[in-house]
Amino acid sequence: GVLDDERVVAVKRLDGILQGDAEFWAEVSVIGNINHRNLVKLWGFCADNEHKLLVYEYLENGSLDKILFTSDGELGLEQRYNIALGTAKGLSYLHEECQEWVLHCDVKPQNILLDDHLEPKVADFGMSKLFKDIHGIRDIDGMGFSKARGTR
């Protein structure tokens, strides 16, 4: 789609999400305030009782899988390195620097989008797991995750 100010956007329709409205609004509020050069920016949302839409920035080159897994898309070693590094920086920001820790849970080439300069932006973290940071300790109890040895 295209906004009034002529920005091209991608609209994601959420069907069948199992969370309540309060949890959805809390997540949209957190995700909407996340700003990093290697994360897709949420520009807006729309929700009523049945439909929930998320409005994201549009990235011209689509997802990384389209370039990696087609015969047309050849990436040089430096481009691959820069894509991997940018992706790691985006994920590091979500995992380490956000006020509320965001765990992506679905990192794959389809969720790494590329702009017109092949700069990567991690996508589809909008409905990921959010964890509260309580006194410097990430609260993951009761969220279906366990602490692994050797981390933190």
DAWO-V7784 format. One record per pair of residues at least 6 apart in sequence whose ideal C-beta (glycine too) atoms are under 6 Angstrom apart, sorted by sequence separation. I is the first residue (numbers start at 1). J is the second residue. If there is no record, write none. Layout:
BEGIN
i->{I;I}
j->{J;J}
END
This chain:
BEGIN
i->{2;3;67;114;46;131;132;1;94;112;113;131;45;131;1;32;113;31;44;43;111;111;42;40;41;28;104;102;105;104;105;87;103;102;103;102;100;101;90;86;87;86;83;101;14;79;13;68;11;12;11;65;64;65;9;10;63;10;38;64;9;8;63;38;39;38;61;36;59;59;60;36;30;54;40;40;38;39;38;39;40;31;30}
j->{8;9;73;120;53;138;139;9;102;120;121;139;54;140;11;42;123;42;55;55;123;124;56;56;57;45;125;125;128;128;129;112;128;128;129;130;130;131;122;119;120;120;120;138;52;118;53;109;53;54;55;109;109;110;55;56;110;58;86;112;58;58;113;89;90;90;114;90;113;115;116;93;100;126;113;121;120;121;121;122;123;126;130}
END
